[in-house]
Amino acid sequence: MVLKVILRVMKENRKEYVASNLLYYGLVAVSMIYVSFYADIQEALLGEVRADFPTLFPSVVEAYRSGNFSLAAALTFFFNLVLGSFVYITLPSLIIPFSGVVTGSIRAVGWGLLLAPTSPELMRAMIPHSLTLILEGQGYVLAMFAAYVHWKGVFRPKSIGEENRARAYMAGIKRTTHVYLLVALVLAVSAIYEAFEVIYLLGTSS
């Protein structure tokens, strides 16, 4: 039943899903190209991340450093789903129409600026990390897609079989919940791969 609902939402909004992908990955690519001409921007951002991330997420850093694969994957999944998707993309969209599309786009730009392979070291790291970028990014694309479809229905209630905007808003929350099953699945796969990549392929554990 739930799978049928998800497939129906995706089918009815195929163009919006394709557009969400083009927007997100397109912004990542454009930002990578841009920062390749202004490497000092990337250096400044990487410096901030290296300084702030261990303080903000010490448990995640320790899990990776210690080589605890299962814990690293679980924490990565938790933070990407709860903070990266729900708090950063979905929650604002429950209040401000389409704001999740904006915050998701900002995330894409940030990723492009941070992860552009502007040095030999980053080039080597991005060979395995490109799959993480695609998989995790797809989770955020789906969250952006859900945010757009939610408010599309609110502004056009009859398009989803509702009589007024209040009922369409509640129906949109249910649709978002269904899409989040896909978000969770994609981010789970992404977290498992990222933990494997960082611990075993890049060998950052001590």
JOCOR-V5456 format. One record per residue. N is the residue number from 1. RES is the residue in one small letter. SS is DSSP state (H for helix, E for strand, - for the rest). PSI is psi in whole degrees, 0 to 359 (NA if undefined). Layout:
# JOCOR-V5456
{{N/RES/SS/PSI} {N/RES/SS/PSI}}
This chain:
# JOCOR-V5456
{{1/m/-/309} {2/v/H/319} {3/l/H/321} {4/k/H/320} {5/v/H/315} {6/i/H/313} {7/l/H/323} {8/r/H/317} {9/v/H/316} {10/m/H/319} {11/k/H/317} {12/e/H/339} {13/n/-/41} {14/r/H/316} {15/k/H/320} {16/e/H/324} {17/y/H/315} {18/v/H/317} {19/a/H/322} {20/s/H/319} {21/n/H/314} {22/l/H/320} {23/l/H/310} {24/y/H/302} {25/y/H/331} {26/g/H/318} {27/l/H/323} {28/v/H/312} {29/a/H/314} {30/v/H/319} {31/s/H/323} {32/m/H/317} {33/i/H/316} {34/y/H/311} {35/v/H/342} {36/s/-/338} {37/f/-/347} {38/y/-/69} {39/a/H/336} {40/d/H/331} {41/i/H/314} {42/q/H/317} {43/e/H/319} {44/a/H/317} {45/l/H/316} {46/l/H/323} {47/g/H/318} {48/e/H/318} {49/v/H/314} {50/r/H/327} {51/a/H/321} {52/d/H/325} {53/f/H/314} {54/p/H/330} {55/t/H/320} {56/l/H/323} {57/f/-/63} {58/p/H/326} {59/s/H/323} {60/v/H/314} {61/v/H/316} {62/e/H/322} {63/a/H/318} {64/y/H/318} {65/r/H/323} {66/s/-/352} {67/g/-/22} {68/n/-/92} {69/f/H/309} {70/s/H/319} {71/l/H/318} {72/a/H/316} {73/a/H/317} {74/a/H/315} {75/l/H/320} {76/t/H/314} {77/f/H/314} {78/f/H/310} {79/f/H/322} {80/n/H/322} {81/l/H/309} {82/v/H/307} {83/l/H/308} {84/g/H/324} {85/s/H/299} {86/f/H/305} {87/v/H/318} {88/y/H/327} {89/i/H/307} {90/t/H/313} {91/l/H/312} {92/p/H/327} {93/s/H/342} {94/l/-/343} {95/i/-/311} {96/i/-/122} {97/p/-/129} {98/f/-/9} {99/s/H/333} {100/g/H/330} {101/v/H/322} {102/v/H/311} {103/t/H/324} {104/g/H/323} {105/s/H/322} {106/i/H/320} {107/r/H/316} {108/a/H/317} {109/v/H/316} {110/g/H/318} {111/w/H/316} {112/g/H/317} {113/l/H/322} {114/l/H/321} {115/l/H/2} {116/a/-/130} {117/p/-/74} {118/t/-/356} {119/s/-/161} {120/p/H/322} {121/e/H/315} {122/l/H/326} {123/m/H/315} {124/r/H/319} {125/a/H/325} {126/m/H/347} {127/i/H/307} {128/p/H/332} {129/h/H/346} {130/s/H/324} {131/l/H/323} {132/t/H/316} {133/l/H/317} {134/i/H/313} {135/l/H/309} {136/e/H/321} {137/g/H/324} {138/q/H/326} {139/g/H/318} {140/y/H/327} {141/v/H/315} {142/l/H/322} {143/a/H/318} {144/m/H/317} {145/f/H/314} {146/a/H/320} {147/a/H/320} {148/y/H/313} {149/v/H/323} {150/h/H/306} {151/w/H/337} {152/k/H/318} {153/g/H/325} {154/v/H/318} {155/f/H/339} {156/r/-/72} {157/p/H/321} {158/k/H/337} {159/s/H/341} {160/i/H/16} {161/g/-/23} {162/e/-/157} {163/e/-/333} {164/n/-/171} {165/r/H/328} {166/a/H/315} {167/r/H/325} {168/a/H/325} {169/y/H/314} {170/m/H/322} {171/a/H/325} {172/g/H/324} {173/i/H/319} {174/k/H/318} {175/r/H/319} {176/t/H/319} {177/t/H/318} {178/h/H/315} {179/v/H/330} {180/y/H/340} {181/l/H/321} {182/l/H/319} {183/v/H/312} {184/a/H/318} {185/l/H/313} {186/v/H/317} {187/l/H/332} {188/a/H/314} {189/v/H/318} {190/s/H/317} {191/a/H/320} {192/i/H/315} {193/y/H/318} {194/e/H/319} {195/a/H/318} {196/f/H/316} {197/e/H/309} {198/v/H/317} {199/i/H/318} {200/y/H/322} {201/l/H/314} {202/l/-/341} {203/g/-/50} {204/t/-/353} {205/s/-/153} {206/s/-/NA}}
